Amino acid sequence: MKEKKLQIFLSIISNYFNQFGEEELIADTPYLLENKQPKVHDYTGVIGISGVQKGVVYFSATHKLLSVILESMGETDDSEEIYMDLAGEVANTIAGNARNEFGGEFHISVPFVFKGSPQSIVLPSDERSFIIPITWRSQVGEIVVCLQD
């Protein structure tokens, strides 16, 4: 994947967190993952990509990161469902905004959301994934982008 595409995802996630008008998001240096089993945090939202590009985009976050996002939104519901929904919403927002950048042939699936570590996340075996570690209000998460060029 080209650096320009990766920069688009960095901008999208920064804009997402900037809407809360609080502490700025820190995006650490992206790194490559040979597509073995990726690390996930407490909650993960996965979006499949099809069309001209194929691959996956996912957002994985700790419970605490999602909790501070919910606080920033003024949400008082602390149910399991709200955390699951938020992980899917962030993943969907990232992929949806990427679709705006990449055009109508960038098709995104509905989010697949899970808690904890699944048996496996299927990543295209002939591609590598870029991991973008993020920190916001001292809490961590990551964006994983695997797209065919």
TIRO-2110 file (N, C-alpha, C; in Angstrom, 1 decimal):
// TIRO-2110
0.8, -1.2, 0.0, N, 1, A
0.0, 0.0, 0.0, CA, 1, A
0.9, 1.2, 0.0, C, 1, A
0.5, 2.2, -0.8, N, 2, A
1.3, 3.4, -0.9, CA, 2, A
1.1, 4.3, 0.3, C, 2, A
2.2, 5.1, 0.5, N, 3, A
2.2, 6.0, 1.7, CA, 3, A
1.0, 7.0, 1.6, C, 3, A
0.7, 7.5, 0.4, N, 4, A
-0.5, 8.4, 0.2, CA, 4, A
-1.8, 7.8, 0.8, C, 4, A
-2.0, 6.5, 0.5, N, 5, A
-3.2, 5.9, 1.0, CA, 5, A
-3.2, 5.8, 2.5, C, 5, A
-2.0, 5.5, 3.1, N, 6, A
-1.9, 5.4, 4.5, CA, 6, A
-2.1, 6.7, 5.2, C, 6, A
-1.7, 7.8, 4.5, N, 7, A
-1.9, 9.1, 5.1, CA, 7, A
-3.4, 9.5, 5.1, C, 7, A
-4.1, 9.0, 4.2, N, 8, A
-5.6, 9.2, 4.2, CA, 8, A
-6.2, 8.6, 5.4, C, 8, A
-5.8, 7.4, 5.8, N, 9, A
-6.3, 6.8, 7.0, CA, 9, A
-5.9, 7.5, 8.2, C, 9, A
-4.7, 8.0, 8.3, N, 10, A
-4.2, 8.8, 9.4, CA, 10, A
-5.0, 10.1, 9.6, C, 10, A
-5.3, 10.7, 8.5, N, 11, A
-6.1, 12.0, 8.5, CA, 11, A
-7.6, 11.7, 9.0, C, 11, A
-8.1, 10.6, 8.5, N, 12, A
-9.5, 10.2, 8.9, CA, 12, A
-9.6, 10.0, 10.4, C, 12, A
-8.7, 9.2, 10.9, N, 13, A
-8.8, 8.9, 12.4, CA, 13, A
-8.5, 10.1, 13.2, C, 13, A
-7.6, 10.9, 12.8, N, 14, A
-7.3, 12.2, 13.5, CA, 14, A
-8.5, 13.1, 13.5, C, 14, A
-9.2, 13.2, 12.3, N, 15, A
-10.4, 14.0, 12.3, CA, 15, A
-11.5, 13.5, 13.2, C, 15, A
-11.6, 12.1, 13.2, N, 16, A
-12.7, 11.5, 14.1, CA, 16, A
-12.5, 12.0, 15.5, C, 16, A
-11.2, 11.9, 16.0, N, 17, A
-11.0, 12.3, 17.4, CA, 17, A
-11.0, 13.8, 17.6, C, 17, A
-10.7, 14.5, 16.6, N, 18, A
-10.7, 16.0, 16.7, CA, 18, A
-12.1, 16.5, 16.9, C, 18, A
-13.1, 15.8, 16.5, N, 19, A
-14.5, 16.3, 16.7, CA, 19, A
-14.8, 16.5, 18.2, C, 19, A
-14.1, 15.8, 19.0, N, 20, A
-14.4, 16.0, 20.5, CA, 20, A
-13.8, 17.2, 21.1, C, 20, A
-12.9, 17.9, 20.3, N, 21, A
-12.3, 19.1, 20.8, CA, 21, A
-11.5, 19.1, 22.0, C, 21, A
-11.0, 17.9, 22.4, N, 22, A
-10.3, 17.7, 23.6, CA, 22, A
-8.8, 17.5, 23.2, C, 22, A
-8.2, 16.6, 23.9, N, 23, A
-6.8, 16.2, 23.6, CA, 23, A
-6.6, 15.7, 22.2, C, 23, A
-5.5, 16.1, 21.6, N, 24, A
-5.2, 15.6, 20.2, CA, 24, A
-4.8, 14.2, 20.2, C, 24, A
-5.3, 13.5, 19.2, N, 25, A
-4.9, 12.1, 19.0, CA, 25, A
-3.4, 12.0, 18.6, C, 25, A
-2.8, 11.0, 19.2, N, 26, A
-1.4, 10.7, 18.9, CA, 26, A
-1.4, 9.4, 18.1, C, 26, A
-1.0, 9.6, 16.8, N, 27, A
-0.8, 8.4, 16.0, CA, 27, A
0.7, 8.1, 15.9, C, 27, A
1.0, 6.9, 16.4, N, 28, A
2.4, 6.5, 16.4, CA, 28, A
2.8, 6.1, 15.0, C, 28, A
4.1, 5.8, 14.8, N, 29, A
4.6, 5.4, 13.4, CA, 29, A
3.9, 4.1, 13.0, C, 29, A
3.3, 4.1, 11.8, N, 30, A
2.7, 2.9, 11.3, CA, 30, A
3.8, 1.8, 11.1, C, 30, A
3.4, 0.6, 11.2, N, 31, A
4.4, -0.5, 10.9, CA, 31, A
3.7, -1.6, 10.2, C, 31, A
4.5, -2.4, 9.5, N, 32, A
4.0, -3.5, 8.7, CA, 32, A
3.8, -4.8, 9.6, C, 32, A
2.8, -5.5, 9.2, N, 33, A
2.6, -6.8, 9.8, CA, 33, A
2.5, -7.8, 8.7, C, 33, A
3.3, -8.8, 8.7, N, 34, A
3.1, -9.9, 7.8, CA, 34, A
1.8, -10.6, 8.2, C, 34, A
1.0, -10.9, 7.3, N, 35, A
-0.4, -11.2, 7.7, CA, 35, A
-0.5, -12.6, 8.4, C, 35, A
-0.1, -12.5, 9.6, N, 36, A
-0.3, -13.6, 10.6, CA, 36, A
-1.4, -13.1, 11.5, C, 36, A
-1.6, -13.7, 12.6, N, 37, A
-2.7, -13.3, 13.5, CA, 37, A
-2.3, -11.9, 14.1, C, 37, A
-3.1, -10.9, 13.8, N, 38, A
-2.8, -9.6, 14.4, CA, 38, A
-3.3, -9.5, 15.9, C, 38, A
-2.6, -8.6, 16.6, N, 39, A
-3.0, -8.3, 17.9, CA, 39, A
-4.3, -7.5, 17.9, C, 39, A
-5.2, -7.8, 18.9, N, 40, A
-6.4, -7.0, 19.0, CA, 40, A
-6.5, -6.6, 20.5, C, 40, A
-7.3, -5.6, 20.7, N, 41, A
-7.6, -5.1, 22.1, CA, 41, A
-8.9, -5.7, 22.5, C, 41, A
-9.6, -5.0, 23.5, N, 42, A
-10.8, -5.5, 24.1, CA, 42, A
-12.0, -5.6, 23.1, C, 42, A
-12.1, -4.6, 22.2, N, 43, A
-13.2, -4.5, 21.2, CA, 43, A
-12.7, -4.2, 19.9, C, 43, A
-13.2, -4.9, 18.9, N, 44, A
-12.7, -4.7, 17.5, CA, 44, A
-13.9, -4.7, 16.5, C, 44, A
-13.8, -3.7, 15.6, N, 45, A
-14.8, -3.6, 14.5, CA, 45, A
-14.0, -3.8, 13.2, C, 45, A
-14.5, -4.7, 12.4, N, 46, A
-13.8, -5.1, 11.1, CA, 46, A
-14.7, -4.7, 10.0, C, 46, A
-14.2, -4.1, 9.0, N, 47, A
-14.9, -3.8, 7.7, CA, 47, A
-14.2, -4.4, 6.6, C, 47, A
-14.9, -5.2, 5.8, N, 48, A
-14.4, -5.8, 4.6, CA, 48, A
-14.5, -4.8, 3.4, C, 48, A
-13.5, -4.8, 2.6, N, 49, A
-13.4, -3.9, 1.5, CA, 49, A
-13.4, -4.8, 0.2, C, 49, A
-14.3, -4.4, -0.7, N, 50, A
-14.3, -5.1, -2.0, CA, 50, A
-14.5, -4.0, -3.1, C, 50, A
-14.5, -4.5, -4.4, N, 51, A
-14.6, -3.6, -5.5, CA, 51, A
-13.2, -3.5, -6.2, C, 51, A
-12.8, -2.3, -6.6, N, 52, A
-11.5, -2.1, -7.2, CA, 52, A
-10.4, -2.5, -6.2, C, 52, A
-10.6, -2.2, -5.0, N, 53, A
-9.6, -2.6, -3.9, CA, 53, A
-10.3, -3.7, -3.1, C, 53, A
-9.4, -4.6, -2.6, N, 54, A
-9.9, -5.6, -1.7, CA, 54, A
-9.0, -5.6, -0.5, C, 54, A
-9.7, -6.0, 0.6, N, 55, A
-8.9, -6.1, 1.9, CA, 55, A
-9.8, -5.9, 3.1, C, 55, A
-9.2, -5.4, 4.1, N, 56, A
-9.9, -5.1, 5.4, CA, 56, A
-9.4, -3.9, 6.0, C, 56, A
-10.3, -3.2, 6.8, N, 57, A
-9.9, -2.1, 7.7, CA, 57, A
-10.5, -2.5, 9.0, C, 57, A
-9.7, -2.4, 10.1, N, 58, A
-10.3, -2.6, 11.4, CA, 58, A
-9.8, -1.7, 12.4, C, 58, A
-10.7, -1.4, 13.4, N, 59, A
-10.4, -0.6, 14.5, CA, 59, A
-10.5, -1.4, 15.8, C, 59, A
-9.4, -1.5, 16.6, N, 60, A
-9.4, -2.2, 17.8, CA, 60, A
-9.0, -1.3, 19.0, C, 60, A
-9.8, -1.4, 20.1, N, 61, A
-9.5, -0.5, 21.2, CA, 61, A
-9.7, -1.1, 22.5, C, 61, A
-9.1, -0.6, 23.5, N, 62, A
-9.3, -1.0, 24.9, CA, 62, A
-10.6, -0.5, 25.4, C, 62, A
-11.1, -1.2, 26.4, N, 63, A
-12.4, -0.8, 27.0, CA, 63, A
-12.3, 0.6, 27.5, C, 63, A
-11.1, 1.0, 28.0, N, 64, A
-10.9, 2.3, 28.6, CA, 64, A
-11.0, 3.4, 27.5, C, 64, A
-10.4, 3.1, 26.3, N, 65, A
-10.4, 4.1, 25.2, CA, 65, A
-11.9, 4.3, 24.8, C, 65, A
-12.6, 3.3, 24.6, N, 66, A
-14.0, 3.4, 24.2, CA, 66, A
-14.8, 4.1, 25.3, C, 66, A
-14.5, 3.9, 26.6, N, 67, A
-15.1, 4.6, 27.7, CA, 67, A
-14.9, 6.1, 27.6, C, 67, A
-13.7, 6.5, 27.3, N, 68, A
-13.4, 8.0, 27.3, CA, 68, A
-14.1, 8.6, 26.0, C, 68, A
-14.2, 7.8, 24.9, N, 69, A
-14.9, 8.3, 23.8, CA, 69, A
-16.4, 8.5, 24.1, C, 69, A
-17.0, 7.5, 24.8, N, 70, A
-18.4, 7.6, 25.2, CA, 70, A
-18.6, 8.8, 26.2, C, 70, A
-17.7, 9.0, 27.1, N, 71, A
-17.7, 10.2, 28.0, CA, 71, A
-17.7, 11.5, 27.2, C, 71, A
-16.9, 11.6, 26.2, N, 72, A
-16.8, 12.8, 25.4, CA, 72, A
-18.0, 13.0, 24.6, C, 72, A
-18.8, 11.9, 24.3, N, 73, A
-20.0, 12.1, 23.5, CA, 73, A
-21.2, 12.4, 24.5, C, 73, A
-20.9, 12.3, 25.8, N, 74, A
-22.0, 12.6, 26.7, CA, 74, A
-22.9, 11.4, 27.0, C, 74, A
-22.4, 10.2, 26.5, N, 75, A
-23.1, 9.0, 26.7, CA, 75, A
-23.0, 8.4, 28.1, C, 75, A
-24.1, 8.1, 28.7, N, 76, A
-24.0, 7.5, 30.1, CA, 76, A
-24.3, 6.0, 30.1, C, 76, A
-24.8, 5.5, 29.0, N, 77, A
-25.0, 4.0, 29.0, CA, 77, A
-23.6, 3.3, 29.0, C, 77, A
-23.5, 2.4, 29.9, N, 78, A
-22.2, 1.7, 30.1, CA, 78, A
-22.4, 0.2, 29.8, C, 78, A
-23.4, -0.1, 28.9, N, 79, A
-23.6, -1.5, 28.6, CA, 79, A
-22.6, -2.1, 27.6, C, 79, A
-22.6, -3.4, 27.6, N, 80, A
-21.7, -4.1, 26.7, CA, 80, A
-22.1, -3.8, 25.2, C, 80, A
-23.4, -3.7, 25.0, N, 81, A
-23.8, -3.4, 23.6, CA, 81, A
-23.3, -2.0, 23.1, C, 81, A
-23.2, -1.0, 24.0, N, 82, A
-22.8, 0.3, 23.6, CA, 82, A
-21.3, 0.3, 23.2, C, 82, A
-20.5, -0.5, 23.9, N, 83, A
-19.1, -0.6, 23.6, CA, 83, A
-18.9, -1.4, 22.2, C, 83, A
-19.7, -2.4, 22.0, N, 84, A
-19.7, -3.1, 20.7, CA, 84, A
-20.1, -2.2, 19.6, C, 84, A
-21.2, -1.5, 19.8, N, 85, A
-21.7, -0.5, 18.8, CA, 85, A
-20.6, 0.5, 18.4, C, 85, A
-20.0, 1.1, 19.5, N, 86, A
-19.0, 2.1, 19.2, CA, 86, A
-17.8, 1.6, 18.4, C, 86, A
-17.3, 0.4, 18.8, N, 87, A
-16.2, -0.2, 18.0, CA, 87, A
-16.6, -0.3, 16.5, C, 87, A
-17.8, -0.8, 16.3, N, 88, A
-18.3, -0.9, 14.9, CA, 88, A
-18.5, 0.5, 14.2, C, 88, A
-19.0, 1.5, 15.0, N, 89, A
-19.2, 2.8, 14.5, CA, 89, A
-17.9, 3.5, 14.0, C, 89, A
-16.9, 3.3, 14.9, N, 90, A
-15.6, 3.9, 14.5, CA, 90, A
-15.0, 3.3, 13.3, C, 90, A
-15.0, 1.9, 13.2, N, 91, A
-14.5, 1.2, 12.0, CA, 91, A
-15.3, 1.7, 10.8, C, 91, A
-16.6, 1.8, 10.9, N, 92, A
-17.5, 2.2, 9.8, CA, 92, A
-17.2, 3.6, 9.4, C, 92, A
-17.0, 4.5, 10.3, N, 93, A
-16.6, 5.9, 10.0, CA, 93, A
-15.3, 5.9, 9.2, C, 93, A
-14.3, 5.2, 9.7, N, 94, A
-13.0, 5.2, 9.0, CA, 94, A
-13.2, 4.7, 7.6, C, 94, A
-13.9, 3.6, 7.4, N, 95, A
-14.0, 3.0, 6.1, CA, 95, A
-14.9, 3.9, 5.2, C, 95, A
-16.0, 4.4, 5.8, N, 96, A
-16.9, 5.3, 5.0, CA, 96, A
-16.2, 6.5, 4.5, C, 96, A
-15.4, 7.1, 5.4, N, 97, A
-14.6, 8.3, 4.9, CA, 97, A
-13.5, 7.9, 3.9, C, 97, A
-13.0, 6.7, 4.0, N, 98, A
-12.0, 6.3, 3.0, CA, 98, A
-12.7, 6.1, 1.7, C, 98, A
-13.9, 5.6, 1.7, N, 99, A
-14.7, 5.5, 0.5, CA, 99, A
-14.9, 6.8, -0.2, C, 99, A
-15.1, 7.9, 0.6, N, 100, A
-15.3, 9.2, 0.0, CA, 100, A
-14.0, 9.6, -0.7, C, 100, A
-12.8, 9.2, -0.1, N, 101, A
-11.5, 9.5, -0.8, CA, 101, A
-11.2, 8.7, -2.0, C, 101, A
-11.5, 7.4, -1.9, N, 102, A
-11.1, 6.4, -2.9, CA, 102, A
-12.2, 6.3, -4.0, C, 102, A
-13.4, 6.7, -3.8, N, 103, A
-14.4, 6.7, -4.8, CA, 103, A
-15.4, 5.6, -4.7, C, 103, A
-16.5, 5.6, -5.5, N, 104, A
-17.6, 4.7, -5.4, CA, 104, A
-17.3, 3.3, -5.7, C, 104, A
-16.2, 2.9, -6.2, N, 105, A
-15.8, 1.5, -6.4, CA, 105, A
-15.1, 0.9, -5.2, C, 105, A
-15.0, 1.7, -4.1, N, 106, A
-14.5, 1.2, -2.9, CA, 106, A
-15.6, 0.8, -2.0, C, 106, A
-16.0, -0.5, -2.1, N, 107, A
-17.2, -1.0, -1.4, CA, 107, A
-16.8, -1.4, 0.0, C, 107, A
-17.7, -1.1, 0.9, N, 108, A
-17.4, -1.5, 2.3, CA, 108, A
-18.6, -2.3, 2.8, C, 108, A
-18.2, -3.3, 3.7, N, 109, A
-19.2, -4.1, 4.3, CA, 109, A
-19.8, -3.5, 5.5, C, 109, A
-20.8, -4.1, 6.1, N, 110, A
-21.3, -3.7, 7.4, CA, 110, A
-20.2, -4.2, 8.4, C, 110, A
-20.1, -3.5, 9.5, N, 111, A
-19.0, -3.9, 10.5, CA, 111, A
-19.3, -5.3, 11.1, C, 111, A
-18.3, -6.0, 11.3, N, 112, A
-18.3, -7.3, 12.1, CA, 112, A
-17.6, -6.9, 13.4, C, 112, A
-18.3, -7.0, 14.5, N, 113, A
-17.7, -6.5, 15.8, CA, 113, A
-17.6, -7.7, 16.7, C, 113, A
-16.5, -7.7, 17.5, N, 114, A
-16.4, -8.8, 18.5, CA, 114, A
-15.6, -8.2, 19.7, C, 114, A
-15.8, -8.9, 20.8, N, 115, A
-15.1, -8.6, 22.1, CA, 115, A
-14.0, -9.6, 22.3, C, 115, A
-12.9, -9.2, 22.8, N, 116, A
-11.8, -10.1, 23.1, CA, 116, A
-11.0, -10.6, 21.9, C, 116, A
-10.4, -11.6, 22.0, N, 117, A
-9.5, -12.1, 20.9, CA, 117, A
-10.2, -13.3, 20.2, C, 117, A
-10.5, -13.1, 18.9, N, 118, A
-11.2, -14.2, 18.2, CA, 118, A
-10.2, -15.3, 17.9, C, 118, A
-10.7, -16.5, 17.4, N, 119, A
-9.8, -17.6, 17.0, CA, 119, A
-8.9, -17.1, 15.9, C, 119, A
-9.4, -16.2, 15.0, N, 120, A
-8.6, -15.7, 13.9, CA, 120, A
-9.3, -14.5, 13.3, C, 120, A
-8.5, -13.6, 12.7, N, 121, A
-9.0, -12.6, 11.8, CA, 121, A
-8.4, -12.9, 10.5, C, 121, A
-9.2, -13.1, 9.5, N, 122, A
-8.7, -13.4, 8.2, CA, 122, A
-8.2, -12.2, 7.5, C, 122, A
-6.9, -12.2, 7.2, N, 123, A
-6.3, -11.1, 6.5, CA, 123, A
-5.8, -11.7, 5.2, C, 123, A
-5.8, -11.0, 4.1, N, 124, A
-5.3, -11.5, 2.8, CA, 124, A
-3.9, -12.0, 2.9, C, 124, A
-3.7, -13.3, 2.6, N, 125, A
-2.4, -13.9, 2.8, CA, 125, A
-1.3, -13.3, 1.9, C, 125, A
-1.7, -12.8, 0.7, N, 126, A
-0.7, -12.3, -0.2, CA, 126, A
-0.4, -10.8, 0.0, C, 126, A
-0.9, -10.2, 1.0, N, 127, A
-0.7, -8.8, 1.3, CA, 127, A
-0.1, -8.6, 2.7, C, 127, A
0.4, -7.4, 3.0, N, 128, A
0.8, -7.1, 4.3, CA, 128, A
-0.1, -6.0, 4.9, C, 128, A
-0.3, -6.0, 6.2, N, 129, A
-1.1, -5.0, 6.8, CA, 129, A
-0.3, -3.9, 7.4, C, 129, A
-0.8, -2.7, 7.4, N, 130, A
-0.2, -1.6, 8.2, CA, 130, A
-1.0, -1.4, 9.5, C, 130, A
-0.2, -1.4, 10.5, N, 131, A
-0.8, -1.1, 11.9, CA, 131, A
-0.5, 0.3, 12.2, C, 131, A
-1.6, 1.1, 12.6, N, 132, A
-1.4, 2.4, 13.1, CA, 132, A
-1.8, 2.5, 14.5, C, 132, A
-0.8, 2.5, 15.4, N, 133, A
-1.1, 2.6, 16.9, CA, 133, A
-1.6, 4.0, 17.2, C, 133, A
-2.6, 4.1, 18.0, N, 134, A
-3.1, 5.4, 18.4, CA, 134, A
-3.2, 5.5, 19.9, C, 134, A
-3.1, 6.7, 20.4, N, 135, A
-3.3, 7.0, 21.8, CA, 135, A
-4.1, 8.3, 21.9, C, 135, A
-5.1, 8.2, 22.7, N, 136, A
-6.0, 9.4, 23.0, CA, 136, A
-6.3, 9.4, 24.4, C, 136, A
-6.1, 10.6, 25.0, N, 137, A
-6.3, 10.7, 26.5, CA, 137, A
-5.7, 9.6, 27.3, C, 137, A
-4.5, 9.2, 26.9, N, 138, A
-3.6, 8.2, 27.5, CA, 138, A
-4.2, 6.8, 27.3, C, 138, A
-5.1, 6.6, 26.4, N, 139, A
-5.7, 5.2, 26.2, CA, 139, A
-5.3, 4.8, 24.8, C, 139, A
-5.2, 3.5, 24.5, N, 140, A
-4.7, 3.0, 23.3, CA, 140, A
-5.7, 2.2, 22.4, C, 140, A
-5.3, 2.2, 21.2, N, 141, A
-6.1, 1.4, 20.2, CA, 141, A
-5.2, 1.3, 18.9, C, 141, A
-5.8, 0.7, 17.9, N, 142, A
-5.1, 0.7, 16.6, CA, 142, A
-6.0, 0.6, 15.5, C, 142, A
-5.5, 1.1, 14.4, N, 143, A
-6.2, 0.9, 13.1, CA, 143, A
-5.4, 0.0, 12.3, C, 143, A
-6.0, -1.0, 11.7, N, 144, A
-5.2, -1.9, 10.8, CA, 144, A
-5.8, -1.8, 9.4, C, 144, A
-4.9, -1.6, 8.4, N, 145, A
-5.3, -1.4, 7.0, CA, 145, A
-4.6, -2.4, 6.2, C, 145, A
-5.4, -3.2, 5.5, N, 146, A
-4.8, -4.2, 4.5, CA, 146, A
-5.5, -4.0, 3.2, C, 146, A
-4.9, -3.3, 2.2, N, 147, A
-5.6, -3.1, 0.9, CA, 147, A
-4.6, -3.6, -0.2, C, 147, A
-5.1, -4.2, -1.2, N, 148, A
-4.3, -4.5, -2.3, CA, 148, A
-4.1, -3.2, -3.1, C, 148, A
-2.9, -3.1, -3.6, N, 149, A
-2.6, -1.9, -4.4, CA, 149, A
-3.1, -2.1, -5.8, C, 149, A
END
